[in-house]
């Protein structure tokens, strides 16, 4: 009788552990994109890549009017145009062709591309680099990025 209770307790603990691992796995998969990054390079989380629509990591149009914003991800993004927000400037075309400043808060190099699916001009930055203003030839032209 005592062995049966111990076995039942061990099975219950094991099942709870497996359920906790599965729950942690599914919740992290949905947290791969950030759309609520604030102004400033320090707002980009560790191990993430962040892009702002304005120079100097600014969220909000410094001249007033239409809202601007920022996005971040901890994975490759083949199409920044998929980030659409009704209250943001990018409601029609997403974040594609909007980035003016970037932060690479990872230990890997990141390549930003002019076109979706990693095509066109490439702008590469190293680990932990921050660019308050990307070069003019890629400014407002980034449509995808990946770790490279």
N, C-alpha and C positions, 0 to 999 in steps of 0.2 A: 504494500500500500504506500509506504514512504517513497520507494523508488518511482512509483507511478506519479506521485505529486512532483518530485524533483524533475522528472522527465517533462511533465506538462509545463512546469515553470520555465525550464530551459527552452522549450519550444516556443512559448509565448514571448520570451525575451528575444530569441532569435528572429521571430516574425516581426517584432517591433523594430529591431535593428534594420532588417531588410526594408521595411516600409519607410523608415527614416532616410535611408540611403536613396531609395527611389524617389522620394519627395524632394530631396536636395538636388538630385540630378535634373528633375523636370523643372524646378523653379529656376535653376541657373541658366537653363537653355532659353528661357523667356527674358532673361535680363541682359542680353547681349547688345542692346541698343539703348543709348541714353538720349532723350530729347529735352531734358530739363537742365542742361548745363548753364551755369550763370557766367557773368563776365569775369574774365581773368584766367590766366594759364593754370593757376593753382586749383581751379575748379575741375580740372580733368583728373579723373581717378587714376590711381596706380594701375599699370598694365592695360591702359586704354589709349586709343588714338582719338583726338578731339579736333573738330573743325568749327570755326566761327565764320559767320558771313561778313564780318567787319574786321578791319585791321585792329591790332592791339587787343584781340580776344574780347571784343565788345558784343554784348547781347543788347539789342535795342538800337534803333536808328539814332545816332547822335544828333541828327538834324530834325528829329521828330517825325511824325507821320507813321508810315507802315512799320510794323514790328519786324525785327530781324532776329536771328537766333543762332543756335549751335547744336551740333549732334556729336555723339561719340560712340565708339564701338570697340569691342575687344576681339573682333574677328574681321576677316576680309569682307569688304562691301563692294559688290559688283555693280550696284546701281544706286547712287545717292538720290536719284530722282524719286525713289520710293518713299522718302521721308516727306510726307505731306501733312501740313498742319493748317487748319482753317484760319487760325488767328495769326499766321505767319506769312511773310512775303512769299514763301515757297509753296503756297497752296496749289499752284498750277503745275509747276515743274519739280517740286521737291527741292532738296538741297543741291541738286546738280547745278554746276556752274555758278555757285554762290560763295564758295570758301575763299576767304582772304587771309586768315591766320590759322595755324595748325599747331598742335602739340602732339609729340610722340612720347608718351609716358611709359614706354616699354623698353625692354632690353634688345629689341630687334630693329632692323631698318624697316622703314615703311616707304612704299612707292605709291604716289598719287598719280592718277591718270586723267587725261583730257576727256576720254570717252568711257562709256560703260564697258563692263567686262574687260577692264584693264587694257584698253587700247589707246592709241594716239600718243601724244607727248607724255613723258614720264618725268616726274619730279621726285627725287629720292632724298629722304632725310634719315639721319642716323639715330641710334638709340638715345633716348632722353632729350632729343632736340626740340626746341621751341622756336617757331617762326611767327613773330608779331605781324609780319607782312610777307607773304609769299612772293616770289619773283613775278614781275609784271607779265611775263609770257605764260604763266599758269594761273594768275589771279582771276577769280570768277570763271575758271574753266575746268575745275576738278569735278569729275563725274563718278570716279570709283577709286578705291585704294585697297592695297593688300600688303601683308608682311612679305618682305623680299630679302 
